[in-house]
Amino acid sequence: TQQFTAVVEPGVKNLGVTWTSSVPAKATVNSSTGLATGVQAGTTNIIATSVENGSITGYATLTIT
């Protein structure tokens, strides 16, 4: 497992993010906590999307071995 965190820029009213995995077959992620769990070997992006503005996203690449 891997815990992800997001830093939201100052001035944003709602600091919440929603977490998703670009390849859930490789790793799943709890949408509210950012805790990712590997499912099978490979690579996926763990994506944080702003609750306030869904067009604002960030991601980190997770490699499962």
DSSP file with accessible surface (Angstrom, degrees, kcal/mol):
  #  RESIDUE AA STRUCTURE BP1 BP2  ACC     N-H-->O    O-->H-N    N-H-->O    O-->H-N    TCO  KAPPA ALPHA  PHI   PSI    X-CA   Y-CA   Z-CA
    1    1 A T              0   0  135      0, 0.0     2,-0.4     0, 0.0    36,-0.2   0.000 360.0 360.0 360.0 156.2    0.0    0.0    0.0
    2    2 A Q  E     -A   36   0A 101     34,-2.3    34,-3.3    32,-0.0     2,-0.5  -0.983 360.0-140.8-143.9 128.4    1.0    3.6   -0.5
    3    3 A Q  E     -A   35   0A  94     -2,-0.4     2,-0.3    32,-0.2    32,-0.2  -0.794  19.5-162.8 -91.1 126.8   -0.5    6.7    1.0
    4    4 A F        -     0   0   30     30,-1.9     2,-0.3    -2,-0.5    15,-0.0  -0.826   5.4-170.7-107.2 148.0   -0.9    9.7   -1.3
    5    5 A T        -     0   0  120     -2,-0.3     2,-0.4     2,-0.0    43,-0.1  -0.947   9.5-145.6-132.6 156.2   -1.4   13.3   -0.2
    6    6 A A        -     0   0   44     -2,-0.3     2,-0.6    11,-0.0    11,-0.0  -0.947   4.1-147.9-123.6 144.2   -2.3   16.4   -2.1
    7    7 A V        -     0   0  137     -2,-0.4     2,-0.4     0, 0.0    -2,-0.0  -0.963  18.2-154.5-109.3 119.8   -1.2   20.0   -1.5
    8    8 A V        -     0   0   44     -2,-0.6     3,-0.1     1,-0.1     7,-0.1  -0.798  23.1-108.8 -99.0 135.4   -3.9   22.5   -2.7
    9    9 A E    >   -     0   0  139     -2,-0.4     3,-1.2     1,-0.1    -1,-0.1  -0.239  41.1 -94.0 -60.8 147.8   -2.8   26.0   -3.7
   10   10 A P  T 3  S+     0   0  120      0, 0.0    -1,-0.1     0, 0.0     3,-0.1  -0.224 107.6  41.5 -58.3 149.7   -3.8   28.9   -1.4
   11   11 A G  T 3  S+     0   0   81      1,-0.3     2,-0.4    -3,-0.1    -2,-0.1   0.266  78.0 126.1  95.4 -11.1   -7.0   30.7   -2.2
   12   12 A V    <   -     0   0   38     -3,-1.2    -1,-0.3     1,-0.2     3,-0.1  -0.678  49.6-154.0 -80.7 131.1   -9.0   27.6   -3.0
   13   13 A K  S    S+     0   0  195     -2,-0.4     2,-0.7     1,-0.2    -1,-0.2   0.915  83.8  44.4 -73.4 -44.4  -12.2   27.5   -0.9
   14   14 A N        -     0   0   74      1,-0.1    38,-0.5     2,-0.1    -1,-0.2  -0.897  65.1-172.1-106.4 111.2  -12.7   23.8   -0.9
   15   15 A L        +     0   0  112     -2,-0.7    -1,-0.1    -3,-0.1    -7,-0.1   0.467  46.7 118.3 -82.4   0.1   -9.4   22.0   -0.2
   16   16 A G        -     0   0   28     34,-0.1    35,-2.5    -8,-0.0    36,-0.5  -0.286  41.8-169.7 -71.3 149.9  -10.9   18.5   -0.9
   17   17 A V  E     -C   50   0B  33     33,-0.2     2,-0.4    15,-0.2    33,-0.2  -0.952  16.5-137.1-131.9 156.6   -9.7   16.2   -3.6
   18   18 A T  E     -C   49   0B  65     31,-2.5    31,-2.4    -2,-0.3     2,-0.4  -0.956  21.6-142.2-112.6 135.3  -11.0   13.0   -5.1
   19   19 A W  E     +C   48   0B  18     12,-2.1     2,-0.3    -2,-0.4    29,-0.2  -0.795  24.3 167.2-102.1 138.6   -8.5   10.2   -5.8
   20   20 A T  E     -C   47   0B  64     27,-2.1    27,-3.1    -2,-0.4     2,-0.4  -0.957  29.0-129.9-141.4 161.1   -8.6    7.8   -8.8
   21   21 A S  E     -C   46   0B  18     -2,-0.3    25,-0.2    25,-0.2     8,-0.1  -0.934   9.2-146.7-110.5 136.1   -6.4    5.3  -10.5
   22   22 A S  S    S+     0   0   57     23,-2.7    -1,-0.1    -2,-0.4    24,-0.1   0.768  99.4  29.1 -72.6 -23.5   -5.8    5.4  -14.2
   23   23 A V    >>  -     0   0   53     22,-0.3     3,-2.3     4,-0.2     4,-1.7  -0.723  67.7-179.4-135.7  84.1   -5.5    1.6  -14.4
   24   24 A P  T 34 S+     0   0   79      0, 0.0    -1,-0.1     0, 0.0    -2,-0.1   0.745  80.4  68.3 -59.6 -20.4   -7.6    0.1  -11.6
   25   25 A A  T 34 S+     0   0   59      1,-0.2     3,-0.1    14,-0.1    19,-0.0   0.741 108.1  38.6 -69.2 -20.8   -6.4   -3.4  -12.7
   26   26 A K  T <4 S-     0   0   52     -3,-2.3    13,-3.3     1,-0.4    14,-1.3   0.815 134.9  -6.6 -94.6 -41.7   -2.9   -2.5  -11.5
   27   27 A A  E  <  -B   38   0A   0     -4,-1.7    -1,-0.4    11,-0.3     2,-0.3  -0.966  58.3-147.9-155.8 141.7   -3.8   -0.5   -8.3
   28   28 A T  E     -B   37   0A  69      9,-2.3     9,-2.7    -2,-0.3     2,-0.4  -0.726  14.3-158.7-103.5 159.8   -6.9    0.7   -6.6
   29   29 A V  E     -B   36   0A  23     -2,-0.3     2,-0.4     7,-0.3     7,-0.2  -0.999  24.9-114.7-141.4 136.1   -7.1    3.9   -4.5
   30   30 A N     >  -     0   0   75      5,-2.1     4,-2.3    -2,-0.4     5,-0.2  -0.596  27.8-140.7 -67.6 123.1   -9.6    4.9   -1.9
   31   31 A S  T  4 S+     0   0   69     -2,-0.4   -12,-2.1     1,-0.2    -1,-0.2   0.737  95.2  33.6 -64.9 -22.7  -11.3    8.0   -3.4
   32   32 A S  T  4 S+     0   0   92    -14,-0.2    -1,-0.2     3,-0.1   -15,-0.2   0.768 125.6  35.2-104.2 -27.0  -11.5    9.9   -0.2
   33   33 A T  T  4 S-     0   0   69      2,-0.1    -2,-0.2   -14,-0.1   -29,-0.1   0.683  90.5-130.1-101.9 -22.4   -8.3    8.9    1.7
   34   34 A G     <  +     0   0    0     -4,-2.3   -30,-1.9     1,-0.3     2,-0.7   0.628  53.2 149.1  81.1  13.5   -5.7    8.5   -1.2
   35   35 A L  E     -A    3   0A  68    -32,-0.2    -5,-2.1    -5,-0.2     2,-0.3  -0.731  30.6-160.2 -85.1 115.3   -4.6    5.1    0.1
   36   36 A A  E     -AB   2  29A   1    -34,-3.3   -34,-2.3    -2,-0.7     2,-0.4  -0.763   7.3-163.8 -99.4 144.3   -3.5    3.0   -2.9
   37   37 A T  E     - B   0  28A  62     -9,-2.7    -9,-2.3    -2,-0.3     2,-0.1  -0.993  20.8-124.1-129.1 125.0   -3.3   -0.8   -3.0
   38   38 A G  E     + B   0  27A  37     -2,-0.4   -11,-0.3   -11,-0.2     3,-0.1  -0.421  25.5 178.0 -66.6 140.3   -1.4   -2.7   -5.6
   39   39 A V        -     0   0   85    -13,-3.3     2,-0.3     1,-0.5   -12,-0.2   0.741  66.8 -12.5-108.7 -45.8   -3.4   -5.4   -7.5
   40   40 A Q  S    S-     0   0  103    -14,-1.3    -1,-0.5     2,-0.0    24,-0.2  -0.977  86.7 -71.6-154.2 161.6   -0.8   -6.7  -10.0
   41   41 A A  S    S+     0   0   61     -2,-0.3     2,-0.3    -3,-0.1    24,-0.2  -0.239  84.7  70.5 -58.5 141.1    2.6   -5.7  -11.3
   42   42 A G  E    S- D   0  64B  24     22,-2.3    22,-3.5   -16,-0.1     2,-0.4  -0.949  76.6 -68.0 148.2-161.6    2.7   -2.8  -13.6
   43   43 A T  E     + D   0  63B  75     -2,-0.3     2,-0.3    20,-0.2    20,-0.2  -0.966  40.0 165.1-131.8 142.8    2.3    1.0  -13.6
   44   44 A T  E     - D   0  62B   3     18,-2.3    18,-3.3    -2,-0.4     2,-0.5  -0.961  33.3-117.5-146.6 160.6   -0.6    3.3  -13.0
   45   45 A N  E     - D   0  61B  50     -2,-0.3   -23,-2.7    16,-0.2     2,-0.6  -0.893  17.9-147.0-100.3 133.7   -1.2    7.0  -12.3
   46   46 A I  E     -CD  21  60B   1     14,-3.2    14,-1.9    -2,-0.5     2,-0.4  -0.915  24.4-158.1 -98.9 119.0   -2.8    8.0   -9.1
   47   47 A I  E     -CD  20  59B  41    -27,-3.1   -27,-2.1    -2,-0.6     2,-0.5  -0.860  14.7-159.6-110.6 131.4   -4.8   11.1   -9.8
   48   48 A A  E     -CD  19  58B  11     10,-3.0    10,-1.9    -2,-0.4     2,-0.5  -0.938  13.1-168.1-105.4 126.6   -6.0   13.8   -7.4
   49   49 A T  E     -CD  18  57B  35    -31,-2.4   -31,-2.5    -2,-0.5     8,-0.2  -0.971  25.5-114.3-118.5 129.7   -8.9   15.9   -8.8
   50   50 A S  E     -C   17   0B  16      6,-2.7   -33,-0.2     3,-0.5     6,-0.2  -0.356  12.8-149.9 -60.6 133.6  -10.0   19.1   -7.1
   51   51 A V  S    S+     0   0   74    -35,-2.5     3,-0.3   -37,-0.2    -1,-0.1   0.866  98.7  49.8 -70.5 -34.5  -13.5   18.9   -5.6
   52   52 A E  S    S+     0   0   92    -38,-0.5     2,-0.4   -36,-0.5    -1,-0.2   0.880 127.8  17.1 -72.5 -39.7  -14.0   22.6   -6.2
   53   53 A N    >   -     0   0   70      3,-0.1     3,-2.4     1,-0.1    -3,-0.5  -0.860  65.1-161.8-140.6 100.7  -12.9   22.6   -9.8
   54   54 A G  T 3  S+     0   0   53     -2,-0.4    -1,-0.1    -3,-0.3    -3,-0.1   0.604  87.5  68.1 -61.9 -10.9  -12.8   19.2  -11.6
   55   55 A S  T 3  S+     0   0   95     -6,-0.1     2,-0.6     2,-0.0    -1,-0.3   0.578  83.5  85.2 -85.3  -6.2  -10.5   20.6  -14.3
   56   56 A I    <   +     0   0   92     -3,-2.4    -6,-2.7    -6,-0.2     2,-0.3  -0.859  60.4 154.2 -98.0 116.8   -7.7   20.9  -11.8
   57   57 A T  E     -D   49   0B  89     -2,-0.6     2,-0.3    -8,-0.2    -8,-0.2  -0.915  23.9-173.2-137.2 163.7   -5.8   17.7  -11.4
   58   58 A G  E     -D   48   0B  38    -10,-1.9   -10,-3.0    -2,-0.3     2,-0.3  -0.961  12.3-166.8-148.7 159.0   -2.4   16.3  -10.4
   59   59 A Y  E     -D   47   0B 158     -2,-0.3     2,-0.4   -12,-0.2   -12,-0.2  -0.982  15.4-155.1-149.1 161.7   -0.9   12.9  -10.5
   60   60 A A  E     -D   46   0B  39    -14,-1.9   -14,-3.2    -2,-0.3     2,-0.4  -0.985  28.0-121.3-132.6 143.1    1.9   10.6   -9.4
   61   61 A T  E     -D   45   0B  82     -2,-0.4     2,-0.5   -16,-0.2   -16,-0.2  -0.739  24.9-161.9 -87.1 131.5    3.1    7.5  -11.1
   62   62 A L  E     -D   44   0B  26    -18,-3.3   -18,-2.3    -2,-0.4     2,-0.5  -0.964   1.6-160.7-116.0 125.8    2.9    4.3   -9.0
   63   63 A T  E     -D   43   0B  89     -2,-0.5     2,-0.5   -20,-0.2   -20,-0.2  -0.938   4.9-158.6-107.8 125.8    4.9    1.2  -10.0
   64   64 A I  E      D   42   0B  29    -22,-3.5   -22,-2.3    -2,-0.5    -2,-0.0  -0.908 360.0 360.0-105.4 126.6    3.8   -2.1   -8.6
   65   65 A T              0   0  163     -2,-0.5   -27,-0.0   -24,-0.2    -2,-0.0  -0.727 360.0 360.0-113.4 360.0    6.4   -4.9   -8.5
